[in-house]
Amino acid sequence: MRNILAPLFLLFSFVLSAQNSAQSNLNVILKPIQSIKINDQQQHVNLSFETVEDYTKGKISNQADHIEVMSSGTYEIRVVAQAPLMHDADEIRVEHIGLNPSLGGIGDFRDNITLLPVSLSMRERNMIQSNAGDVKRTFNVSYKMNASDELLNKPVGTYSTVITYTILSL
């Protein structure tokens, strides 16, 4: 009888110890996430030419924390104008507008962000490049319209275009 009980006792012990733990696999799935938005208070940027100095030196509008981005990986920001600056049938070339990006107030300083001043164009231009992702980062943009003879003898009014900023993965 002891010969039968000893193996049963050992088998029962193994069964009990096997039930003391269990395993599960945990998967963390990372998917690429990117977003870009323009500061809500800066949806309209105005360069108002009102003085002789404006027409001779140009006009600048500094937009602090103008662009806000989030990216789970490396990225670049491109900019493009939809059309020339239009007022009724009259137009002004967008190439007179310069955009100068700088680091905004949100996000730590990093050396691996390249900021490229560009002239606005109806072709996409690379303006910002980052070799690391950001949970939340802002960029300032300085809009400058240079003085130009093209501004002379134009009908008075507001000349407008739509500017699109796009974030892309690198």
ABEGO torsion letter per residue (X at the ends): XAAAAAAAAAAAAAAAAAAABBBBBBBBBBBBBBBBBBBAAAABBBBBBABAAAAAAEBBBBBBGABBBBBABBBBBBBBBABBBBBEABBBBAAABBBBBBBBABEBBBAABBBBBBBBBABBBBABBBABBBABBBBBBBBBBBBBAAABGBBBEBBBBBBBBBBBBX
